[in-house]
Amino acid sequence: MIQFKKHSGIYTLATEQVLDVSLEKAWDFFSAPENLQKITPSHMGFQITSAVDKKAYAGQIITYKVGILPGIKSSWVTEITQVEDKAFFIDEQRFGPYSMWHHEHWFEELPDGKTLMKDKISYKIPLGFLGHIAQAIFIKKQLKGIFEHRYTTLENLFNGK
C-alpha cells in the first residue's frame, strides 16, 4: 500500500508491509545502511560513498550517489537523527535533490511473530511551481516505482514470494 498526500507544500508518502520475520531480524536488516542498496532499483545506480561500519545510530552521516533521472546522478547526504532500538529510526537529507526529506522507518512486532514495517516520508521539492509540476509528471511516479520495487524485493527476501 502506497499513499501520497500534500499539505502546506509538503508531500507525504506512506507505505506499510508485513514481513514474515521476527522484529529482531527485520531490525537487523533495516538498521544496516549497506542493505539499502539491496532494496533500491538497480537502474538508479545507488552507491554508498561513506564508511558504514555500524548499524544506524543517531548522528550517523551517510553519503551516497543515486540516479535521479536517466544519466543524471546526484550526491546525497543523510543524517540518522533518531533511533529507538527495534522501534524506529529517522533519516533526514542534509544535502541532495530535495528541499526537505524526512524519512521515518517504524517497526512493530505482531502477535503472530511477524513484523509490521511502516515508512513515512515527508518531502518538499525545490523550484516552487516548477517543482510541483515535476512532482505531478515524474517524481511521484519515480518514488512509487522505488517503493513498489522495495515491496517486491522484501516479499522475495522475507515472505518467500
C-alpha positions in Angstrom: 0.0 0.0 0.0 1.4 3.4 -1.1 -0.3 6.6 -0.2 0.6 10.2 -1.2 -0.8 13.3 0.4 0.0 17.0 0.0 -0.2 19.6 2.8 1.3 23.1 3.1 3.6 22.5 0.1 5.0 19.3 1.6 4.3 15.8 0.1 3.9 12.7 2.2 4.4 9.2 1.0 3.3 6.4 3.4 3.7 2.6 3.0 3.4 -0.5 5.1 4.2 -4.1 4.7 4.1 -7.2 6.9 7.3 -9.2 6.9 7.3 -12.9 7.8 10.3 -12.4 10.1 10.8 -11.5 13.8 11.2 -7.9 14.8 14.8 -8.6 15.6 15.6 -9.9 12.2 13.8 -7.1 10.5 15.6 -4.5 12.6 19.0 -6.1 11.9 18.3 -5.9 8.2 16.9 -2.3 8.0 19.3 -0.7 10.6 22.3 -1.8 8.5 22.8 1.1 6.0 24.6 -1.2 3.4 21.3 -3.1 2.9 19.7 0.0 1.3 21.4 -0.9 -1.9 19.7 -4.3 -1.9 16.2 -2.8 -1.9 16.9 0.1 -4.3 16.2 -0.5 -8.1 19.5 -1.3 -9.8 18.8 1.2 -12.6 19.3 4.0 -10.1 22.9 3.1 -9.6 22.7 3.6 -5.9 26.2 3.6 -4.3 27.1 4.4 -0.7 30.3 6.6 -0.7 30.9 6.8 3.0 32.1 4.2 5.5 29.1 2.5 7.2 30.6 0.0 9.5 27.9 0.3 12.2 24.2 -0.1 12.5 22.1 3.1 12.3 22.8 5.4 15.2 21.7 9.0 16.0 24.2 11.4 14.4 25.4 9.0 11.7 26.1 10.7 8.4 25.7 8.6 5.2 26.8 9.8 1.8 25.8 8.2 -1.5 25.2 8.8 -5.1 21.9 7.9 -6.8 20.5 8.3 -10.2 17.6 10.8 -10.0 17.0 10.8 -13.8 18.4 8.7 -16.6 22.1 9.7 -17.0 21.9 12.1 -14.0 23.4 11.1 -10.7 23.0 13.2 -7.5 25.2 13.3 -4.4 23.0 12.8 -1.3 23.9 13.3 2.4 21.6 12.0 5.1 21.8 12.0 8.8 20.2 9.4 11.0 18.7 11.8 13.5 16.8 9.5 15.9 17.0 5.8 16.7 14.9 3.8 19.2 16.2 0.2 19.1 13.8 -2.2 17.4 11.1 0.5 17.2 12.1 3.2 14.7 14.8 5.3 13.1 14.6 8.6 11.2 16.9 9.8 8.4 16.9 13.3 7.1 18.5 14.7 3.9 21.2 17.2 4.7 22.2 17.8 1.1 20.6 16.4 -2.0 17.9 16.9 -4.6 15.0 17.8 -2.3 14.4 21.0 -0.3 13.4 18.7 2.6 13.4 14.9 3.1 12.4 13.4 6.4 12.0 9.6 6.4 10.6 7.7 9.3 11.0 3.9 9.5 8.7 2.2 12.0 8.7 -1.5 13.1 6.1 -3.3 15.2 6.1 -6.9 16.4 2.8 -8.6 15.6 1.2 -11.3 17.8 1.9 -14.0 15.2 5.7 -13.2 15.3 5.7 -11.3 12.1 6.8 -7.6 11.8 4.8 -4.7 10.5 7.1 -2.2 8.8 5.9 1.3 8.0 7.6 4.1 6.1 6.6 7.7 6.2 8.4 10.2 4.0 7.7 13.9 4.1 9.4 15.8 1.4 9.5 19.2 -0.3 10.6 19.8 -3.9 12.6 22.8 -4.9 11.7 25.3 -7.7 8.3 26.3 -6.4 5.6 25.9 -9.1 8.0 24.1 -11.4 8.8 21.6 -8.6 5.0 20.9 -8.2 4.8 20.2 -12.0 7.8 17.9 -11.7 6.1 16.1 -8.8 3.0 15.5 -10.9 4.9 14.5 -14.0 7.7 12.2 -12.7 8.7 12.5 -9.1 5.6 10.8 -7.7 5.9 8.1 -10.3 9.6 7.5 -9.6 9.0 7.3 -5.8 6.1 5.0 -6.3 8.3 2.8 -8.5 11.1 2.7 -5.9 8.7 1.6 -3.2 6.9 -0.9 -5.4 10.4 -2.4 -6.2 11.2 -2.3 -2.5 7.9 -4.1 -1.6 8.5 -6.9 -4.2 12.2 -7.3 -3.1 11.1 -7.6 0.6 8.4 -10.1 -0.4 11.1 -12.2 -2.0 13.6 -11.8 0.8 11.3 -12.3 3.8 8.0 -13.7 2.7 9.1 -16.4 0.2 7.2 -14.9 -2.7 
